[in-house]
Amino acid sequence: MYKVIWEEGRYASDVLAGMDQAIADGVDVISISSGFDGVPLYEDPVAIASFAAMEKGILVSTSAGNDGPELSTLHNGIPWVLTVAAGTIDRQLAGIIAGAIFITNLTRFQYSSALIAITPEDGITLQNYAKNNPSPTVTIKFKKTFLGTTTAPRVASFSSRGPSPSFPGVLKPDIMAPGVDVLAAWPSNSAVALIGSTPLPSDFNVISGTSMSCPHASGVAALLKSTHPGWSPAAIRSAMMTTASALDNALKPIKDIGNYYNPASPLAMGAGQVDPNKALDPGLIYDATPQDYVSLLCASNYTLNQIMMITRSSKAYDCSKPSTDLNYPSFIANFNTSSTNYSQTFKRTVTNVGDGATTYKVHWMTPTWLSIVIEPKVLVFKYKYEKMSYKVYMKPSLQGEKRRSYGFGHITWVDETGKYDVRSPFVVLI
């Protein structure tokens, strides 16, 4: 662990120094539950330090932030890191004590007395019960964990949403992990609650936030790194994203607490809930090199000096082939501009990391107003580690008065045996 926040506050120089020290120490994964808002990438210490980490094969896992559910509230929208959203878990904690009942959509708040929080839907049932019974009672059983809560996971209302203010051309967040009511280590010299005016110390606390979900994803990344030591950070991120689940434990689309329990969009949950076991064997991966990220910066109106502030390298990166189309496992198309260009073409290259020779066919789900053409629709791999490319052409039919909104869907490559479903989410802003 590296301490980068002190009594004087948090300074970019300390964060940069801490991450640089971790890189020098030869770590395999960096987990940082902290981010800087309102700064460009070339002034963001997480972006600068994580570029050096990525160059050395170190995956950096970051928190998306806790400023949801509004859009464009996300930090760490950095193309070369893993950005993690927060979701609920399939268990509930309970305890015996006379307290308060809060009817709220909030899942993250500070409190110093006993309470239970229920959703507005359950609140209606509770109020009817209280009105229709002369002596209503409520009981909480202490030290009980109830498993199998349905439906879960759900996107936490507080989890920050994309598009990324610092780099809207790459879809963020990348993935979702458990981040609500997580049992977490806690400094014993800081009270977890008050009994009257007496502080109650503990080595553990129940905490919610993307600072909880980020370490879960970091652990999965470490698992993949140990299993596939030769994989790049981009390959590990790809495996986690394309195998993530967009369904809850009731096999329905994951819902968004912050959006009236409607199906969650990739702007809220990325590719979905991380699935460690599936991520170990993803079938196909979308890889990227340091040069690919530099080419992205070159095409995104960054000056050479600004790019050098990010790379901090005397290495001669090539800006002769700038490209805004990074080989990413997700897609974001922005037609919500004054441009008259109402179509966008993406090119992607996938690497076969499955069992060997195989054939993949493409499937997709889109809004009715979006036209998608994918070529080719079949990828035939003759051997393991072979690379093949495809293109995606998107064109919306809505313009004018119906613009300034968004839609989402996914593109999935399925192999002939049915073993692999390589799923890429997309968002279209109109």
Secondary structure as UniProt FT lines:
FT   STRAND          5..6
FT   TURN            7..8
FT   STRAND          9..10
FT   HELIX           12..24
FT   TURN            25..26
FT   STRAND          29..32
FT   HELIX           41..43
FT   HELIX           45..55
FT   TURN            56..57
FT   STRAND          59..63
FT   TURN            68..69
FT   TURN            71..72
FT   TURN            79..80
FT   STRAND          82..87
FT   STRAND          91..94
FT   STRAND          100..103
FT   STRAND          115..118
FT   HELIX           120..132
FT   TURN            142..143
FT   STRAND          144..147
FT   STRAND          154..155
FT   TURN            157..158
FT   TURN            168..169
FT   STRAND          175..178
FT   STRAND          182..185
FT   TURN            188..189
FT   STRAND          193..195
FT   TURN            196..197
FT   STRAND          198..200
FT   STRAND          204..207
FT   HELIX           210..227
FT   TURN            229..230
FT   HELIX           233..242
FT   TURN            249..250
FT   STRAND          255..256
FT   HELIX           257..259
FT   TURN            260..261
FT   STRAND          262..263
FT   HELIX           266..269
FT   TURN            270..271
FT   HELIX           276..279
FT   STRAND          284..285
FT   HELIX           290..298
FT   TURN            299..301
FT   HELIX           304..311
FT   STRAND          331..334
FT   STRAND          344..352
FT   STRAND          358..365
FT   TURN            368..369
FT   STRAND          370..375
FT   STRAND          378..381
FT   TURN            384..385
FT   STRAND          387..396
FT   HELIX           400..402
FT   STRAND          406..415
FT   TURN            416..417
FT   STRAND          421..429
//
